[in-house]
Amino acid sequence: MGRASARLTRRSGSSFYYAFRLLPAAKRRAIYALYSFCRVVDDCVDEHDGGGEPGLRRWLEEVHRCYAGRPTTELGRDLAEALFQFPIPRGCFEDLVAGCRMDLATCRYRTYDDLRLYCRRVASSVGLASIEIFGYDDPGTREYAVELGMALQLTNILRDVETDAARGRLYLPLEDLERFGVAEGELIAPEPVPREAVQSLLRFQGDRARGQHERARALLPRCDRRAMLPARVMGGIYRELLEEMARRGFPLSGPRVNVPRSRRAWIALRTFALTYLPS
């Protein structure tokens, strides 16, 4: 079991893969299944042949069949095995699908509070599902998962302005554009050297994401630091991604900013060492 999910995770080249490798086999299979489900429902709204609303309905129906022990797809069988072993709330999947559905109907967010709702659905829901696989003792770890999911999503949004614009979407809150005097067109079809107002807007978004990373880190109960090792690796890699964007001036076009694989592996090893080795 789990081969389909593992293949999809490896092919994606995701930063999460390095965090998942730190898990024991059963938990690793479960997180691969969860991640793979996230990928396929995301593809429903991001890819031309992804299926759109009917695709989202089909996958949500498959989730319900998984909880009933009657999956009909290879990925569903992987997911059903994970649900048999770990108490992932059904609401996590429902929230995730509801967030993806927002991408079919909403392409602008007026306020940051509006954007937070979207982020909680598409990212914090995954965090809350993941910690049920990782295991935790302190209920406060759930709030850590919510805020870390927010941090990862804000980082993704800042990196993918160009990619999202190509799909007709803009996730930077319109109230922020107005505050800095930036027109939507300056983000959708950016100049090679953006105006200072645009750079100030992007730095502001970077500071917001940075603060969100710090908020999440401060919320992690000490007793669950070891259990949350994979989540902390994810946070470390995405924090490095954020700082790399900052070093490059938050580019709006050109090659997609990524953290090199060697650097991701180093962050994983460093986090492991700081967690388990005596100081």
Secondary structure, DSSP 8 states (H G I E B T S, - for coil): --HHHHHHHHHHT-THHHHHTTS-HHHHHHHHHHHHHHHHHHHHHHSTTS-HHHHHHHHHHHHHHHHTT---SHHHHHHHHHHHHS---HHHHHHHHHHHHHHHH----SSHHHHHHHHIIIIIHHHHHHHHHH--S-TTHHHHHHHHHHHHHHHHHHHTHHHHHHTT---S-HHHHHHHT--THHHHS--SS--HHHHHHHHHHHHHHHHHHHHHHHHS-GGGTTTTHHHHHHHHHHHHHHHHHHHTT--SSSS-----HHHHHHHHHHHHHHHHS--
